[in-house]
């Protein structure tokens, strides 16, 4: 084997041979997730706590990264694994795969971040034609031994050897049909022995080789398969969806097997220390007698509620409850636990901080504060803006007259309506065509991930709150109903039969309620979220009818507002939007787009301005527009009295206010053919041709327009100044800021500013009112960012227009590229997320950072904000906090999200500084 070169070791000056690649469970702890992965770190932590964890060891993420970089495992890895395996064998008093009483192990993936079902696991490694007999004798149970062997061949064949899993499933279904039974547990030892023979033939036929009988070969191949699964299609898709870095690699956990399929006194389950759907304390989870762990998460057999374990095995139940309390107090959070009971003995197989719904996240955070387990700052790190946004979506109305056809387990809340589809391919295809779909399956598996992402919601007839569908849906914030047993799902015939015999065909509309578990035929109307009603002021925390969730959200928002440094403003163009933004907590308006005021019945005045042939005609048009603009600003200042209002002067090209060139050409041609009067249309057409540009977004717009059309910007400045004076004389407190768009050089700003200052002085003298109107600019061109130090000499504030800045830095036309190639870029991993959604920190972000620094070097009191769509994006808000902006501005609906994230940014940056 050739010598391996680890790039990480090379950079640090350390050889691969000196790196430790394998850790016993007794050597790690929960803080080593980067090295041991989440599963390995937590197994080590539970071992340190003295909890009953089966012995084992973890192969580090560093070993995986060497393998992924070089295509070969580190040369030292085999020897390290051998040493740890030998120590494990000595501890257990038996050898891997020995003929009599064999040691069996599981090989499981375990990345830093939980990726449920996305990577590979193989159980029962060490079984062979010889050792299966020894296992049967040791256990005194032939059926158990042959069931374990068929599971190994099935899992190993699919995940390690790449055999189509449907072949094994079909053979299993055929065996049950031949026996005339419906569940696996009803197959007897002889049936399972025949099934093993069938499974081995499938492997031989599909792979051209026999199922490996050497237990060490089984383990080595399984380890390699886990490494390979990091770059599997479903794992990459999941990482893109969850924004998990692609270069982390996965750890591999080798753990001595304990068996839940040894009979009725054995079983396996998943438990939560609190309800992951609601956040309420209690006994939550699923248990399955005489089963291995994969049976629970796969949803193949329907589980019983965890509370039933108290009746089935009270000793194990009591011990589990005590362990759950220990873990929650230790981790200070909701814990997700996997356990197995082997003939009355409880074993802990995994714990992690559990995924939860958005509502549960807010409830749990406040509960833990009240219990004294965490403080307010830590509570803010337990929730995020994306979760808050989920809580603001509508939900089903209680009084809707619709037909309920089923009810399952409320696995992930929300109201989802869409056309029924029965496979992931169709879900993706229809979704890309603009259809809203509900993915319906008997149970989902990792191969369904792309369909789950595309769907509005997921409905399964099998499984519980810990099934694959439930766990993944909660992580993605998707509505999900699981275990709706009364619904008969036939994926091959693409239909679902509901009680009473009604058949739901593919394409029929269904509605699912992830908060109640109810399933409806047809489209159910939705009603506003109580969280939105709270922000609108229609629901008051502490009132008798207040929603418990609203109370939790209220408290977290109060925490965030106390902690944050960034102020949050709104993008609003009229008084109605401004008032709503203020109710949502806006601290001013960061962007008022005046072009929106020129539409509707004012379009004719704009057309007259464009068609003006003389200075007199132009001034007449501007004079007519002036009082209308003034009225707009008076209303805006009234709505935002006492708060800053940043008004952007006209930005888009003038031809956008004219009719479409094709439609106008047709009208002129028809009028000419009919010999009808068309002088005005002809003048309009000539103006459209005169103003037409190949690339208008880089043409005559913004400050350029104000310099070319005399009087346009001065009219707007006069309207702003007169409105401010009127409001101030009415004892109001208008705080107007005038923003010049698309500035690329300080000379442009200086010219406009000189004219604006003259107008303001004229209005002050005419009204006898002292006005304090700040004048600044948008930084939305690379040249403006690069010359920010010069521009700051003439600007009192900068507002970063990150939409245009992203377009001009990348050379993208947003209207075109998102529909043409962004999907491919996301799928290929070129983008983790669209740069129009989250700020491109390395490119656009570096310009924002340098411009802010240069601007303040020139003018230390320079006010800095951002008014692009990034102002409401959670990740971007953290970046703007880091670079020292004063405020972010976003649409009214996103203001609560920005407020929350601004608080979280202050807390996390303070934590980083402290560390």
N, C-alpha and C positions, 0 to 999 in steps of 0.2 A: 504494500500500500504506500502511495507517495506521501511525502511529508506535507501536512496541511499548513497553510498560512492564514491566520485569522487577521482580517483587516483591523479589528478592534485592538487585538493584542499588538499588532505592528504599530498602531498609532500611539499606544501607551508605552511602547518599548518593552512589552512583556511577551514572552514566547507562549504559543498555545500550550506547550507541554507543561508550563508552570501554572496554568489556569485550572482551578478545581471545577470539574464539570458535574459532579454527583454529590448530593447532600442527603444524609439520613434524615428522617422526619424529626429526630431528636436534635438536629443541628440548626434548624432554621427558626424563623418567626414571622409574624404577620407583616412586618415592615420590609420584607425582602421580596415583594411582589415582582419587581423588575427582574430579579434573578431567578426566583423559584416559581413565578406565575402565581395567580391568585389562589388556585387550588392547593399547590404545594406549600405556599406560605401559610395558609390557614390550617392545613393538616399539621404542619409543624407547631403552630400556635396552640391547637387543641391538644397536641401531644404534651407541650410544655405545661398546659393547664391540668394535666393528669386525667384527661377524659379518655374513654375507651376507643382508641384509634388503632386499627389494624397496622402492624409494623410495615414499613416500606421505605422507599427512598425516591428522590426527585432528581431528574436530569435537567440541568439548567437551560434557560433561554439562550445563554451564550453558546451552548453546544448546538442548539438549533440554528443559530445565526451562522456559525461556522459551516454547518452542513448546507444551508441555503446559499451561502456565498460561494462555496467551493464545489458543491455536489458530492462531497464526501464527509462522513462523520469524522470528528477529531481523532487522531491516531490514539490518543490516550483514553478515549471514552470506553472502549471495550474492556480494558483492564480495570478501570474504575467501576464499571457496572459489575464486572465479575467479582470484585472485592466486596461490594455492597450486597450482591446476591448471596455470596458465601456467608456473610455476617447474618443476613436475614434467615438463611437456611439453618444456621446454628441456633439462632434465637427461637425459631419455630420447631426445631427438632426433626426436620424432614427436608428432603431435597426437591427442587423443582421437577415435577413430572415423574418422580420415581414410581416404580410399578406398584408398590404397596404404600398406601397412605400418602399420596403425592401432595407436595406443596403446589398450590395454584396461585397465580397472581393476575391482577388486572393491569392493563396499560392504558392510562388515560391522559388526554391532553389537559393543559391548564395554562392558558395565557394570562397576562397581567390583568386584562379586562375580561369580564365574563362574556363569553360568546356561546350561549346555550345551543348545543346541538350542531354547531357549525364545524367542529373538528372531530377527530376520530377517537373512539374508545373500543377496546377489546377486552372482554371478560374471559375468565376461566382458562387463561394461558397455562399450558403444562399438561393438558389432557391429551391423550392419544389412545390408540387401540389397546395399549397395555395398561396405562394408568387409569383408564375409566373403570376397569375392573377393581383396581385397588381402592378407588374413590367409593365405589359401590359397597365394598366390604367394610371400609372404614366408617361410612355413614350408615350402613345397614339398610340401604335404600337404593335398589337398582334403578327405580324410576328417576330419582334425583340425579344420579350419575349420568344417565343417558340424556336427560334433559339438559344438563350442563354441557355435555359434549356437543349436542346438536346446536346449542347456542353459540359455542365457540366457533364451530365450522361456519355457521351462518354469518356471524359478525366478522370473523377473520376473512371469509371469502369475499364479503362485500367491501369492507374497508381496507384490507391489506392487499388482496389479490385482484380487486376491481371487478368482481363478478356482479352482474345485474341482480340487485336485491329482490326483484320481483320473482326471479326463478326460485329462490328459497321460499318466499311467501306463498307462491303457487303450490309448491310441494307440500308445505305445511297445511294449507287449506285443503288440499286433496286428501291428506292423511286424516284430517278431521271429518271430512265428508265420508270417507270410507268407513270410519268408525261411527258415523252418525252422531257426532258431538259438535258443540259450537265453540268451546274454549280449549286452550292448550292443556289446561290442568286435567282434563278428562282423558287425555291420551295416556296409555299405560306404558310400562317399560318396554314391552315388546314392540309397540307402535313406534316409540322414539328410537329404538335400536334400528328399525327399518328406515326411519327417517334419516338417521346418521348415514346409513349406507347410501341413500338417495342423495343426500347433500354432498357426500364425497364424490359421487359420480358427476354431479354438477360441476364441482371444482375441476375434476379431471377433464371433463369435456370443454369447459370454458377456458381453462388455463393451460391445458396440455401438460399438467404435472399433478402429482398426488398431493393431497393435503399433507403438510409437513408433520412428521411424527416426532421430530427432535424438539423438545421443549425450548431449548435455548434459541434455536432457529426461529421458532414461533415468536419469542420475546423480541429478538433483534429485528425481525421483519416488522413487528407491530410498532416498535419504537420509531423505525424509519418511516412507517406509514403516518404516524402522528406528526412527525416533522413535515412530511409532504403535505399533510392536510392543511397546514398553515396557508399554503398558496392554492388551495382548492377554490373552485369558482364560488361556492356558497360562502366560504370564509371571507374571500375578498369582497364579495358583494355586501356581506354583513358589516365588514369594517368600513366600507365606503358609506353605508347607511348610517352607522353610528359614529363616524369620524374617528375611528381608531387608527393610529399610525400603522403602516404596513411593515415597518422594519423592526418590530418588537420581538417577533418569534414566539414560539410556545415552549413551555416546559413540558416534561413528560413525567408522570407519576406512576411508579411501579409499586403496587400495594398488594399485600397478601390478601387472598380472597376470603371473604366471609359470605355465607350463603343464606339467602332468604327463601330459597326454594326447597327447603328440607322438609316441608310439611306444614300442617296448620299451626304449629308452634313457632313458625318462622315467617318472615315477611320483610317487606321493604317499604320505605315511605319517604315523603318529603314534608317538612314542617316549616312553618313560619312563626316567628315570635310575636308577630302582629299580622293582621289581615293585610296582604299586599294590595288588595283592591280598595279597601276603605281606610286602613290605618288603625282600625279599632283593635284593642287588646282582646285576647281570647285564645282559643285553641283552633288553629287553622292549619290545614294540610291534608294530605291524602295518605292512605295506607292500603297495602295490598298484601294479603296473606299468600304464602307459598309462591313468592315471586322474586325475581331479581330487579335491580334498580331500573334497568332500561324499560321494563314493563310499565312502570309508573309514568315516566316522562313520555313514552311513546303513545300512551292512551289506548293501547291495544285491548286492555281489560279495564272495565270501569272500577274505580277504587271506592273505598268507603271513607267517610270523613275521619280525620285523625282522632276525633273524640271517641270513635268506636273502639280505638285501641285500649281504652280504659276497661272496657268490658272483655275484650279478647285476651289482654295480657296486662293486668293492672301493675305488676311489678315493673315491667319495662316502661309502661306509660308514666308512672311516677318518676322513674329515673330520667326519662326523656324530658319531662316538664322541668325538673331541677336543672338539667343541663342547658335547656333553652334559656332559663332565667340567668344562669351563669354566663352564657355567651352574649346575651343582650346587654347585660351590665358591663361585660368586658369590652365589647365592641362599641357600646353606647349607640346602638342602632338596630333597626330591624335586621334579623339574621334569617337566612334561608339555609335550611339544614337537610342533608340527606343522611338517612340512617338505615341500618339493616338489623333485624333481629334473627339470630341463628339459634334455634332451639332454646328460646327464652333468654338469650344473652344479647344485650344491646351493644351495637357498634356504631361509631360515628364515622361516616365516610366523607363528609364534606361540610363546610360552612362557608358562607360568604355574606357580605352585606347584600341584602336581597333587593331585587328590582321591585319597583312599586308603581302604582298609578300616580298620576299627577296629584289627585286629591289626597291620596294616602301620604304622599311626600310632605304636603303642607301640614296635615294633621299630626303626623309622627314628629315632625320637627318641633312643633309647639308643645306636644306632649312631653318630649324629652327635656325641653327647657323647664317645664313645670315640675318634672321629676328630679331636676337638679343634675341630670346626667351630662348636659351640654349647656353652653351659654348662648346668648343671642348671636354672637359672631359665628359660632360653629353652626348654629341653626341655619344661617343664611347660606352656608356651603352645601346644605342638604336639599335645597330646592333650586330651581333655575327658571329662567324666563320662558324656555320652551314648554315647561310644565304649566306655567301660569297661562300661557297662550292657549293650551289645550282646555283649560278650565273656563276659558271665555267663549268657547264655541257653544252654539245652541244645543238643546236637548229636546227629546220628544215631549209633546204636550200630553198631560195626563188625561184630558177629556177627549182625545182624538177617537173617533168612531172607526176603529179598524179591527180586523180579525186577527186575534192572537192564535197562532197555530202550534206553538210550542214554547218550552221554557228550558233553558239550560243553566249552566253555572255562569254567573257574572264574573268574567275573567279579566276584562279590561274595559273601563267605562267609556261612554260616549254614545252618540246617536248616529248610526250609519244606515244609509239608504242606497240601494243600487241594484243592478241587474244580477241575477244569480249566475255564477259561473262555477265550473266544477274541476278546473285544473289551472295550474299556474300560467301555462302558455296562453290560454284564452284570457285570463285576467290581465296579463301584460298587454296582449294585443288589443283588447277592447279599451283598456285604459288609455293607451296611446292614441286611440281614435276619439278620445274625449268622453267615453262612457264611464259612468261611475258603477263599480261592480262590488258585489259581496262574494268572496271566495268561500265556497262550501265544500267541505271534505269530511270523510269519516274521522280522520285525524290527520294533522299535518306532520310533515317531517322536514328535515333541513333542505331537501330539494325544492320545497315549496316557497322558499324565502322570497324569490323575485315576485311571485304572485301575491304574497302577503304584503309586500311593499306597495304594489300597484293597487291593491284593493282598498276600498273605504273601510271594510271591516271583514272579520273572519268568523265563520260559523262552523262548528264541528259537532258531530253526533256522539263522539267519544271523548274521553279525557276529562281532566279536572283543572283546578287552578294551577297545578304544577305540570301540566302537559306542555309539550313543545309549543303548541299554538298559544297558550296562555302566557308563557314566559316571554316568548319573542314579541308577542303583541304588546305586552306591558312595556317592554323595553323600547318599542317603537312609538308608543302612544297611540296604537291602533285599537279601535273598538273590537272586542272579541267576546263571543259566547261559546262556551265549550260544553260537551257532555249533554247535548240535547237529545237524549236517548229515544224519545218518541218520534223523532224525525228519521226516516229511512233514506239514507243517502246512497244513491247508485251512480258512482262516478263514470262507469262504463257507458251507461245509457244517458248520462248527463241529465239527471233528474233527481228530485227529492219528493218523497211521498210523506204527507203530513197526516196526523190523525183525522179520521173521517174519509180517507182515501183520496183527498185532493192531491194532484200532482203538480209540483212546481217544475216547469221546464226551464232549460237554460235560456236566459234572456228575460224571464219574468222578474218583476220588481219585488224585492223583499226588504224588510227593515229589521234591524237588530238593535237591542238596547243592552249595551255592555254594563250598565249599572244595575239592571234588574234581571238580566238573563232572558228577557222575553223576545220572542221571534214573531214577526207579523207578516201577513201577506200584504203586498202593495206598499204604497208610499205613506209613511206616517209624518204628519206635520211636525215641525220643530218649534220650540219656544226659546226665549233668551235664557242664557245662563244666569244663575243667581249671582255669580261673581261679577258679571257685567252689570247686573242690577245694583250691586253694591257700589261699583265704581260710578254708576250713574246717579247714586244717591237715593235709589228707590228701596234699598234694603239696608238696615242699620245694625251693625254689630252690637250685640248685647240686648237687642230687642227680643221680646218673647218669641217672635216668629223667625228670628234670625237663623239662618242655616249654619250648622256647625262648621262646615267648610268655609263659609264666608268669614266666620270669626277667626279661623286659622289664617286665611289669606290676609285679613285686616292686620293681624298681629305681625305677620312676616313683612308686610309692606311698611308698617311702622318701624320695625327693626331696620329695614333697608334705608328708609328716609333719614333715620338718625345717623346711620353710618356713612352714607354716600357723600362724596365731594362733588361729583359731576351733577350739574343741574340738568333738568330734562324739559325741553320745550317741544312745541308741536309744529308740524307742517299743516297750516290751515289757511284757507283762502277767503273765508267768509265768517260772519259772526256766529252762525249756527255751529260750524265746525270748531270755532274758537271756544264757544261756551262748553261744548262737549269735552274738548281737550282739557279745559280748566277743571271740569268735574273729575276727569281722569287723573288729575294731579299735575297738569302742565304748569311750568313756571314761566310761561311766556310763549311767544311764537318765534320760532327760529327760521321759518320760511313762509312768507306769504307770496304766492306766485300771481303777480298782477295780470298776467296774460289770461288767466281764467275769468277775470272780470270783464274782458273785452268780448266775450262770446254772447250768444243769445241775441237780444234785441239791439245790442250795440254793434253788431257786425256791420250794419249798414254805415255807421259813422266811421268805422275803420276803413271800409271800402272807399268812402269819400276821401279819407286822408291819403290813401294810397294813390287814388286817381287824381289828386290835386295837381293842377298844372302850374299854379302860381302860388306865391308866398301867402297871398290873401286867402286863397281857398284852403291852404293847409292850416293857417291860423284859425280860420272859421271852424274847421273840423276839430282842432285841438280845444278851442273854446267850448264847443258843444260837449266834449268828453270830460272837461275839467270838473263840472259839478257832479257828474256821475261818479267819477273817481273819488272826489272828496267825500261823498255820501258813503261809499264803500269803507273808507278809512275811519270815518266817524263811528260807524257801527262796530268796526273792529276794535277801535280804542275803547269804546264803551264795554265791550265784552271782556277785554283783557286789561281793564283799568288797573294801573299800578304795576303792571308787568311789561317787560320789554316785548316789542313787536318789530321783527325784522322784515322789511318790505323789499322784495327784489323788484327792481325796475324791469320793464318788458324785456323778455329774453328770447323767445323763438323768432324765426324768420317771419317777416310780414306776410309772405305768400301763404302761410298756414291759415291766415284769416280769409283767404280768397277761395272761391269755388275750385273743385277738382278740375285740372286742365282738360281731361278727356271729356267729362260731362259738359263743361262750358263750351268746348269745341263743337260738340254735337248740337248744343242749343243754338249756337251761332249759325252752324251750317243749315239746320232746319229752318231757322228764321229767314235766312237768305233764300233758301229754295222756295219758301212760301211768300217771299217778298213782304215779310212782316218787319216792323220797326225793331231794330236790335242795336241801336247806338251804344246804350249802356253796357250790354253784354260784350260788344266788340271792344270797348275800352277796357272792360275787365279782362278779357282774353289777352289783350296787348300787355296789360299790367302783369298778368300771370306769366306770360312769356318773358317779359323783361326781368322779373324777379326770380324766375326758375333757376335752380342750381342743381348740379349733379350730386353734390353732397351738402345739403343745407345745414346740417348740424355743425359743419366746419366753415360755414359761409357767413352771410350777412345776418348776424344775430347778436344779441347781448349788447355790450358796450359799443360794438361797431354800428349797430342800428341806431343807437342814441347819438352817435357822432355824425351819421350820414343823413338822418331825418331831423332837421333843425326843429327844435321846440318840443320834441316827443318826451325826452327825459325831463326837461324843465317843467312841462305840464304836470307830469307825475309828481315831481318834487313839490311843486306848488300845492297840488291837491293834498299831499301828505302834511305839509306845513300848515295849511289853512285848517285842515281837520284837527291837527294837534292843538292849534291855537283855540279853536272853537271848544274843544273838549276841556282845555285848561281853564278857559274863561267860565266854563260851566262847573268849575271846582273839581274837575276830574284830574287824573294823573296819567296822561299819555306818555309813553316812553318809546317813541318811534326810533327805529334805526333804518337808515337807507342803504340798501346793498346794490352795488354795481356788478352786473353779471359778466362773465367771460372775459375778464381783464387778463391780458397777456403781458402788458408792460406798464410801468408806472406812469408813463406819459398819458396813456388813455385815461387813467384814473384821475390824474391831475387836472386834465381839461374838463371832465365831467364834474369833478368836485368844485372847481372854480365857478362854474355856472350854477351849480346847486347852492353854493354858499351865498351867491348874490340873491337868488330867489328867496332863500330863508330870511336873509336880512330884510328884503322888501316886505315879506309877510309879517315879520316882527314889528316893523315900523308901522305897517298899515293897521295891525290889530292891537298894538301896544302890549304885546305879550312876548316875554323872553322864552325862546325855544331852545331846548338842548337836544338837537337831532344829531346822533352819531352817524358818520358816513364810513362805510367800509366796503369790502368786496368779497366776492366768491373766489376761492382758489379752486379752479376746476380745469386748468390747463397745466401741463408739465412745466411750461416756461414760467408761469406765475409761481409755481412752487419753487422753482430753481432760483428765481429772483425775488423771493419773498422779502428779503431784507430791504430791497429798494422799494417794493410796493408798500411796505409797512410805513414808510415815510409819509404816505398820503392816506393811509387807512387807519381807522380807529378800531377796526375789528376785521377778522378773517372768518369766513364760514366756508368750510371745505365742502364743495359740491362733489361728493365722491362718485356719483353716478357718471357724470361727464368725465371726471378725472380717471375713472376706471376705463372708460371708452378710449380716451386719448392716450393713456399710458400703454394699454394693450393693443390699440389699433383695432378695437372691436366696434361694430355697430350693434348695439344691444338689440334693436328690433329685429335684426337679421340672424345674429350668431346663435342666440338661444334656441331658435327653432331649427337651425341648420346643422351645427356640429357640436353643440355643447353636450348633448346626450352621449355622443361617442367619446368625447374628452373625459366625461365622468366615468364611463364604463372602462376606459383604458387606464384610469387612474392618473391622468394628466392633471385633472382637477380633483381635489377631495370634495370641493363644493364650489358652486359658481362664484366667481369673483364679484358678481353683482349682488350676491346674497350676503357673503361674508368678506370683509376687507382683505385684500391681498397684502399681507403685512410686508412681504419682502420687496414688492414693487411699489404699488400705490401707497402702502403704509409707510415706506421709507421716505417718500416724498412728503407725506403729511408730517412726519416727525421732523424732517430737516427744515421744512417751511415754518413749522411752529417755532423751532429753535431760532431760526434766522429772523423771523418776524419779531420775536420778543427781544432779541439782541438789539434790534433797532428801536423798538418801542416796548419797554418792559411792561407797561400796563395794557398791552394789546389783548383784546378779548378774543378767544378762540372757540369756535364751535364747528359742528358738522351738521349738514342738513340733507345729505343724501339718504337713500334707503338704509344704508348701514347704520344710521343713528338708532334704529330699533332692533338691530340684530344682536343677540346676546354676546356672541364671541367678539364682535366688533366693538361693543361698548367697553369691554375690558381693555382692548387695545387703546381706545381713545382716552381712557382713564390713565393708562400707563404713560402716554406721550404728553399728558398734561393739559388736555383741552378743558375748557370751562363748562361746556354743555354739549349735549347731543339733542338733535331735533328729529322727530319722527311723526308718523301718522297718529291721529288720536288713539286709535285702537291699540297701538303698540306702546303707548306711554307707560302703562303699568309694568310692562316687560322691561322697558329701559330703566325705570326707577329701581326695580328689583335688581337688575344686573349691575347697575351703578353701585348699589349697596354691596353686592357680592364682590365687585371689583375692588372696592375699598378694603374689604375684609381680607380677601386673598392676597392683595399686594402688601397689606400690613403684615400678614403672616409670613410672606416671602422675605420682607425686610427684616423681620424678627429672626427668621431662621438664618 
